[in-house]
Amino acid sequence: MNYRQPYLEPAKHYLEYLAVRGIAILFAPLPFPILGRIGSVLGSFAFHVIGIRRRVAIDNLQHAFPEKSPAEIREIAHRTYQNFGRTFVQFAGMSRADTHSVRQCIDFDQQGKQLLSRVLEEGKGGIIVASHFGNWELLHLGFGAYGFPGRTIVRTQKNKRVDDLINRVRGRTGCQSIPFGSSVRGILKGLRENVFVGIAGDQSFKRKGSVWVDFFGRPALTAQGAAYFHLKTGAPLIPTFTYHQPDGSIRASFEILTLDGLSGNLEQDVFRVTQRITTRLEEEIRRHPDHWFWMHQRWKGSPKFQTQDQQVLPTEQEI
């Protein structure tokens, strides 16, 4: 037995917490555009020098854009790292943010605010179909800053101190985080209370609670929660994207997903709606390929194409 192990893990977690907290304290006083520039430099360093998951990103891009040259693929991958660096550093700088400062960082334009207000008037809440696109973390803060009630499904970090710190930053403007393990209850409760619930389903997922859909020409195992809750509650699906702007700010866009040809069969419609959500994301990634998180192994375990009749609809406990 390793008697040191019970002591090493808490010590490691505490050091991680101190490091994350130190980064937050260091970045908090800096103007938002400066944070973006620092993040871009760190992203370039990570791409060129450290190379973490660089091979994964390039391989994903080559499959998604076979028509592009190796030089074009490498440049998109480089910009992806720069944008992820911006996202990380900009979020780290939000540890002391208030409503006013968040509004200066992310723009919910008039059209978007009107759309969100109309959704609340219908009284069913709204399902924010989020993704790891642009600065997804700032989106959560933006909802509270602009006065829209919001909750987001988040994965719990192994390091509880770090997890608590991240969620405190996420809650600076009043929006709540719903731990993934209790997401079914939290989503239904939020929609009943007429709030916006954010669900990001664009990363590889466990077999239960997911379906195989086409994504850039390859089957990708995709969480079906957003589709399921839309069909169960009637809450509208709202694809939402955030874009890095030349001046360092973030712009958010919102739309209502239009759905045609539903059959009334829950299993079939969950598949069709999940495919529609995924197709809409692919459309936006093709317009802004450097804004998506290509470093993730999105097609992990991808088999040959599976037909719709091979899908398995989970129980609510399995979503």
C-alpha positions in Angstrom: 0.0 0.0 0.0 1.2 3.5 -0.8 0.7 5.3 2.5 1.7 8.7 0.9 -1.2 8.7 -1.6 -3.9 9.9 0.8 -1.7 12.9 1.6 -0.4 13.6 -1.9 -3.8 14.0 -3.6 -5.1 16.8 -1.3 -1.8 18.6 -1.5 -1.8 18.4 -5.3 -5.4 19.8 -5.4 -4.5 22.6 -3.0 -1.5 23.6 -5.2 -3.7 23.5 -8.3 -6.3 25.7 -6.5 -3.6 28.2 -5.5 -2.3 28.3 -9.1 -5.8 28.9 -10.5 -6.6 31.5 -7.9 -3.3 33.3 -8.5 -4.0 33.5 -12.2 -7.5 34.9 -11.5 -6.0 37.6 -9.1 -3.3 38.4 -11.7 -5.7 38.9 -14.6 -8.6 40.5 -12.8 -7.3 44.2 -12.9 -6.5 44.0 -16.7 -8.7 45.5 -19.4 -10.6 43.0 -21.4 -8.8 43.7 -24.7 -5.5 43.2 -23.0 -6.7 39.9 -21.7 -7.5 38.8 -25.2 -4.0 39.7 -26.4 -2.3 37.8 -23.6 -4.5 34.8 -24.3 -3.7 34.9 -28.0 0.1 34.9 -27.2 -0.4 32.0 -24.8 -2.4 30.1 -27.4 0.4 30.6 -29.9 2.9 29.4 -27.4 0.8 26.3 -26.6 0.5 25.5 -30.3 4.1 26.1 -31.5 6.1 25.1 -28.4 4.0 22.9 -26.1 2.0 21.2 -28.8 -0.7 19.8 -26.4 -3.3 18.0 -28.6 -1.9 19.7 -31.7 -1.9 16.4 -33.6 -5.6 15.8 -32.6 -6.6 19.3 -33.8 -4.9 18.9 -37.1 -6.2 15.4 -37.7 -9.8 16.6 -36.9 -9.4 19.5 -39.3 -8.0 17.4 -42.1 -11.1 15.1 -41.9 -13.5 18.0 -41.7 -11.9 20.0 -44.5 -10.2 17.6 -46.9 -10.2 20.2 -49.6 -7.8 22.5 -47.7 -4.0 22.4 -48.0 -1.8 21.3 -45.1 -0.7 25.0 -44.7 -4.3 26.1 -44.5 -5.1 23.4 -41.9 -2.2 24.3 -39.8 -3.1 28.0 -39.9 -6.7 27.3 -38.8 -5.3 25.1 -36.0 -3.0 27.9 -34.9 -5.9 30.4 -34.8 -8.0 27.9 -32.9 -5.3 27.8 -30.1 -5.1 31.6 -30.1 -8.9 31.8 -29.7 -8.9 29.2 -26.9 -6.2 31.1 -25.2 -8.4 34.3 -25.4 -11.3 32.4 -24.0 -9.3 31.0 -21.1 -7.6 34.2 -20.1 -10.7 36.4 -20.6 -12.7 34.1 -18.3 -9.9 34.1 -15.7 -10.1 37.8 -15.7 -13.8 37.8 -14.7 -13.2 36.9 -11.0 -14.1 40.5 -9.9 -16.4 41.3 -12.8 -19.8 43.0 -12.2 -22.8 43.5 -14.4 -21.5 46.7 -16.0 -18.1 45.3 -16.8 -19.5 42.1 -18.3 -21.8 44.2 -20.6 -18.7 46.0 -21.9 -17.1 42.7 -22.7 -19.9 40.8 -24.4 -22.6 42.3 -26.6 -26.1 41.0 -26.6 -27.4 43.1 -29.5 -30.9 44.6 -29.6 -32.2 41.8 -31.9 -30.9 39.1 -29.6 -32.4 40.7 -26.5 -35.7 41.1 -28.2 -35.7 37.4 -29.2 -34.9 36.3 -25.6 -37.6 38.6 -24.2 -40.2 37.1 -26.6 -39.2 33.6 -25.4 -39.8 34.5 -21.8 -43.2 36.0 -22.7 -44.3 32.5 -23.9 -43.6 31.2 -20.4 -41.9 27.9 -21.3 -38.3 28.9 -20.7 -35.7 28.4 -23.4 -33.0 25.8 -24.1 -29.8 27.6 -25.0 -28.1 25.2 -27.4 -24.5 26.2 -26.6 -21.2 24.8 -27.9 -17.5 25.1 -27.4 -17.5 27.9 -29.9 -16.0 31.3 -29.4 -16.0 32.4 -25.8 -18.7 30.0 -24.4 -17.8 30.8 -20.7 -18.6 34.5 -21.0 -22.0 33.7 -22.4 -23.1 32.4 -19.0 -22.0 35.7 -17.4 -23.7 37.6 -20.2 -27.2 36.3 -19.4 -27.1 37.6 -15.9 -25.5 40.9 -16.9 -28.4 41.6 -19.3 -31.1 40.6 -16.9 -32.0 37.2 -18.3 -32.5 34.3 -15.9 -30.1 31.6 -16.8 -28.7 28.3 -15.6 -26.0 26.2 -17.3 -25.2 22.5 -17.2 -21.6 22.1 -16.1 -19.3 19.2 -15.5 -17.9 18.9 -12.0 -14.1 19.2 -11.7 -12.3 16.6 -9.7 -10.6 19.3 -7.7 -13.4 20.6 -5.5 -11.6 23.8 -4.6 -11.0 24.6 -8.2 -14.6 23.6 -9.1 -16.0 26.0 -6.4 -13.8 28.8 -7.6 -14.8 28.4 -11.2 -18.5 28.3 -10.3 -18.1 31.4 -8.2 -16.8 33.3 -11.2 -19.6 31.9 -13.4 -22.1 33.1 -10.8 -20.8 36.7 -10.7 -23.9 38.1 -12.5 -26.4 35.8 -10.8 -26.7 32.9 -13.2 -26.5 29.4 -11.7 -24.5 26.3 -12.5 -26.3 22.9 -12.6 -23.9 20.0 -11.9 -24.1 17.4 -14.7 -25.1 14.6 -12.3 -28.4 16.3 -11.4 -29.0 17.9 -14.8 -32.4 16.2 -15.6 -34.1 17.5 -12.4 -32.3 20.9 -12.8 -33.3 21.4 -16.4 -37.0 20.5 -15.9 -37.1 22.7 -12.8 -35.5 25.6 -14.7 -37.9 25.4 -17.7 -40.9 25.2 -15.4 -39.6 28.4 -13.7 -39.4 30.0 -17.2 -35.6 30.5 -17.3 -33.0 29.8 -19.9 -31.1 26.6 -19.5 -27.8 26.2 -21.3 -26.8 22.8 -22.7 -23.6 22.2 -24.6 -23.8 18.9 -26.4 -20.9 19.2 -28.9 -18.3 16.9 -27.2 -18.1 13.1 -27.2 -20.5 11.5 -24.9 -21.3 8.2 -23.2 -23.4 5.7 -25.2 -26.4 6.0 -22.9 -28.3 9.3 -23.4 -26.8 9.9 -26.8 -27.3 9.1 -30.5 -25.0 8.7 -33.5 -25.5 11.6 -35.9 -23.5 12.9 -38.9 -21.0 15.6 -38.1 -18.6 16.7 -40.9 -19.3 13.5 -42.8 -18.5 11.2 -39.9 -20.8 9.6 -37.2 -20.3 11.3 -33.9 -21.8 10.2 -30.6 -23.9 13.1 -29.5 -25.8 14.0 -26.3 -29.5 14.1 -27.0 -30.6 16.0 -24.0 -31.5 19.3 -25.7 -33.7 17.5 -28.3 -35.3 15.4 -25.6 -36.2 18.3 -23.3 -37.5 20.4 -26.3 -39.8 17.5 -27.3 -41.0 16.9 -23.8 -41.6 20.5 -22.7 -42.1 22.5 -25.8 -39.4 25.0 -24.7 -37.8 26.5 -27.9 -34.3 25.5 -29.0 -32.0 28.5 -29.2 -28.7 27.9 -31.0 -26.3 30.5 -29.6 -22.9 31.4 -30.8 -20.2 33.9 -29.5 -17.6 35.5 -31.8 -14.3 37.1 -31.0 -14.2 40.6 -32.4 -11.2 42.6 -33.7 -11.5 45.1 -30.8 -11.2 42.2 -28.3 -14.8 42.1 -27.3 -17.3 39.2 -27.8 -20.5 39.3 -29.8 -23.3 36.9 -29.1 -26.0 35.8 -31.6 -29.3 34.0 -30.9 -31.8 32.3 -33.1 -34.8 30.0 -32.8 -34.1 26.6 -34.4 -36.8 25.7 -37.0 -37.8 22.1 -37.1 -39.8 20.4 -39.9 -40.9 16.9 -40.6 -41.2 15.6 -37.1 -43.2 12.3 -36.9 -44.6 12.4 -33.3 -42.5 9.3 -32.5 -40.3 10.4 -29.6 -37.3 8.1 -30.5 -37.3 9.1 -34.1 -37.8 12.8 -33.4 -35.0 12.9 -30.8 -32.7 11.6 -33.5 -33.9 14.1 -36.1 -33.7 17.1 -33.8 -30.3 16.1 -32.5 -29.1 15.8 -36.1 -30.6 19.2 -36.9 -28.8 20.8 -33.9 -25.5 19.2 -35.0 -26.0 20.3 -38.6 -26.6 23.9 -37.5 -23.4 23.9 -35.5 -21.5 22.5 -38.4 -22.8 25.3 -40.6 -21.4 27.9 -38.2 -18.1 26.1 -37.8 -17.6 26.1 -41.5 -18.1 29.9 -41.5 -15.7 30.4 -38.5 -13.5 27.2 -38.4 -11.0 28.8 -35.9 -13.8 29.4 -33.3 -14.5 25.7 -32.4 -12.6 23.5 -30.0 -10.8 21.2 -32.4 -8.5 19.8 -29.7 -11.2 17.6 -28.4 -11.4 13.9 -29.6 -15.0 14.5 -31.0 -15.1 11.4 -33.1 -13.6 9.0 -30.5 -14.9 5.5 -31.1 -16.7 6.5 -34.3 -18.0 3.4 -36.1 -19.1 3.1 -39.6 -22.4 4.9 -40.3 -25.2 3.6 -38.0 -28.8 3.8 -39.2 -31.6 5.4 -37.2 -33.1 2.1 -36.1 -29.9 1.4 -34.2 -30.4 4.3 -31.8 -31.5 3.6 -28.2 -33.6 6.2 -26.4 -32.5 6.4 -22.7 -34.6 6.8 -19.6 -34.5 10.2 -17.9 -32.0 8.8 -15.4 -29.6 8.0 -18.2 -29.6 11.5 -19.9 
